[in-house]
Amino acid sequence: MWTEKSCKFTKDLSAFGTGYAQYTVSFVSTESRLKMPITLYENPDSPPCMSVRIVAKMIGVQFDLKQMDYDENMRKEPYILINPAHTVPALDDDGFRIWESRAIMGYLVQNYGKDDSLYPKDPKKRAKVDNMLQFDVGNLYASFAEYFYPPALFGHDGLPEAKDKVKDRLSVLNTILSDQPYVAGDSLSLADVSIRCSLLTPAACGHTDYSEYPNIRKWIDKFQTEVVDFNEIVPEGFKLLQDWFRQGLETHGLDPNLFHRK
């Protein structure tokens, strides 16, 4: 993509010959493209959005942040052309568009990371990371969405069967962490970032008792000591998430401390 300045610059050099002008256009165009920011469409209270921002910070990627409100605009153009699922986050990297936080994190590390430590190239190590990313989105975070969100959104008083799913998924995670320091093995990975941010949902509801899951508690402490970017990015969004849950519960006439007693 050419800037207005680069086009004028090329025009000024046209007197030197067609070949020279064409070369200059190509060169300036490349420089302009390199300077284009990566756009992240997000909402600061979204745990998946927080995970993407943490990984970006860890590998030195800067975003042009575009905040999306949870309203009808997410289902209309132009956003629906970027993300037809009308969710956040979504990323636009100079015309390359991708959505779903775990896919975005993988893309960023593969394209901009200095090494593959967060998302290994080794097939077996990567499979372990992918395994836990899939466990997160399909089991752990899904159970949180089923149990914690309906009361704030619709006034449902936390379905018992949904609570059982949460306890089961946490037990699985606790078992996984019983003989390894990180969720996908012996080193920190994207799966740790994703799952740690997923756990912000129950925490925002006041559900923070991990006495039954000591390995998770130990892992959380280790993670937050090692990943300093988590502590820089999360607090503001976490407060917004807490407020969102509280306001949602109060709107539906439910006790804002509903999950503190469960």
N, C-alpha and C positions, 0 to 999 in steps of 0.2 A: 504494500500500500504506500503510495507516495504522498508526501506532505505538500502543502501549497508552496512552501519555501523551496523544497527540492525541485519541483517542476520549474519554478522561475529560474533557479540556479542553472538548470540544464539548458533552458532557453537562451540564457545569456552566453553560453558556450557554443551555440550552434554555428557561429561564424567560423569556428575552427575546423569545421568539417562534420559530415554526417556520422562517420564512424566514431569520432571522438564524442559526439553528443550522445550516441546510443550507448557507448560504454559508460558514460557518466550517469545516464538514467538508470542503468542496471545497478551501478554501485550505490547510488544514493537510495534507491528503492530498498536494497538489502539492509542498509544501515537503518532506515526508517522502520523496517519490519522488526529488527532486533530490539528497538527501543519501545515497541508497543507493549503495554502492560498486560499481564494475564488477569482477566476479569473473573472474580468469584462472586456469584450471586448467592447470598446467604442471609440468614437471620441470626443475630448474635446469641439468641437463647437456645439454639438448636445444637444438641450434642454432636450429631454428625458433622455440622458445620465447624464446630470447635475442633474436631479431630483433624479435619483438612487444614485448618489454619495452624494447628500445632505442628503437623508434619512439614508444612511449607516453611515455617519458622526454623525448624530443625535443619532443613537442607538449604536455607538461604534464599527461598523464593518469596518475592513480594507480590502482593495482589492489589489490584484496583477493586476494592470491595463495593459491591452494589447490594444494599439492603433491600430485601423483599419482605413485604408484609403478608401475613396470611389472609389474603382477601381475594376477590374475584380477578384482580389483575394477574395473578399467577396462572389463571386459566385462559388468558387472552394473549393476543399478539402484542408486543414482540416476544414475551417470555416463553410462551408455549412453543415457539419455533426453536428456542434454545433447549427447553426441557419439556417434552410433551407429557411427561408424568406430573407436571406442575408441582414439583417439590423442590426443596433446597437440601443440599447445595447443588449448584451447577457451575461448570467452568467453561470459559471461552478463551482459548489460547490461540489468538490470531486466526480465528475462524474455525479452529478445531474445538468442537463442543462435546462435552461429556458430563453426565450426571450420575448420581449415586456416590456417596462419600468414599466408599472403599475402592471403587474403580478410580476415582480422582486421585486418591492417595497413591495408588500403584503407578498411575501415569506420571505423577510428579516425580516420584523417586526414580523411575526408570529414565525419565527424560532430563531431569535436572540434578539428581543426586550425585554427589562426588564419589559414592561407592554404593554397593548393593546391600549394606548391612541391615537396613530396615526391611528390604524386600529381596532376599537372596536370589541369585541366578541359578544356583544349584537346584535341580528339579525336586529333589527330596526335601530340602530345606524350604523351598518355596511352597511345596505342597502342604507342609505343616502350617505355614503362615496362612495360606488360602483356606485350609481346614478350619482354622480358628476364626478367620474373617467370616466364613460362611456360618459357623456356629453362632457367631455374634448376631449377624443380621437375621438369620432364620430361626434362631432359638432364644438366645439371651435377650437381645433388644426387643425381639418380637413379643416375648413374654411380658416385658416391661410395658410395651405399648398396649397390650391387652388388659393389663391390670391397673396401671396408674393413670392412663389418659382418659378412659371413659367417664370416671367421676367428674373430672374437670370439664370435659367437653359436653357430656350429656346428662350428668347428674346420677349416674349409676353408682351404687355404693360398693365398688370393689368386689367383683364376683369371686366367690370362694374358690372355684375351680381355676380361675386365673391366678389367684394367689399361690395355689399349689404348683402351678407351672413355674412361677418365679422361684419358689423354694427349690424345685427340682433342678432348674438350670443353674442356680447358684451352687448347688451341691456338686453338679458336674464340674463347674469351673474350679471349685475348691479341690476336688479330686485331681484334676489336671495339674494344679499347682502344688500338689503334695510332694512331687519328686523332681520338680524343675523350677528354676527361678523366674522364668517368663512363660507366658501363655503358649508360645509355640516352640519352646525349647530352652536352649542355653543362652540366648541373646535377645536383646530388645528388638522388636519388630513392629510393623504396622498394626499387627493384631493387638499388641499391648495398648497402643494409642487408641484404637477403635473401641476396645472393650472398656478401657478406663473411662472414656467419654460416655459410653453407654451407661455406666454405673452412676453417672450424674443424674439420670432421671429419678431413680429411687431416692437418691440423696436429696434432691430438690424437694421431694415430698416428705422429708424427715425420716425416711426409712434407711437408717445408717448403722443399724446394729449387725455387726458381723461376728458376734460371739460364737455363732454356730459354724462360721466359715473362717477359721483362723488363718488358713493359707491365703485367702483373698485379702484379709486384713494386712498380712505381712507384705504381700505383693503390692498393694496400694501404697503403703508407706515407702517401699523401695522405689516404685515408679516415680512418685512425686519428689523424691530426693534426687533422682537421676535426671528426670526430664524437667528442667527448669522452665522450659517454654510453656509447659502446662500451667504452671503457677502464674505466668505472666498473662496468658490469654483467657483462662477459664473464669476467674472470679467475677468479672463484670457480667458475662453471659449467664453464669450460674445464678447470680442474684436475680436477673431477669426471668430465668426459668422458675425460680422459687416464687416470685411474684405472680407469674402466669398461673401456676398451679393454685396458689392461694386465692387469687381472684376468681378463677374458674369454679373452685369449690364453693366459695361464698356466693357466687352468682346463682348457683343451683341449691342454695340453702343447706349446704353440707358443712360439717365441721372442718375448718382449715387444717386441723390437726388429725384428720381422718387416718392417715397412714402412720402417725406416730404411735397409735395404739394397736396396730395390727401386727 
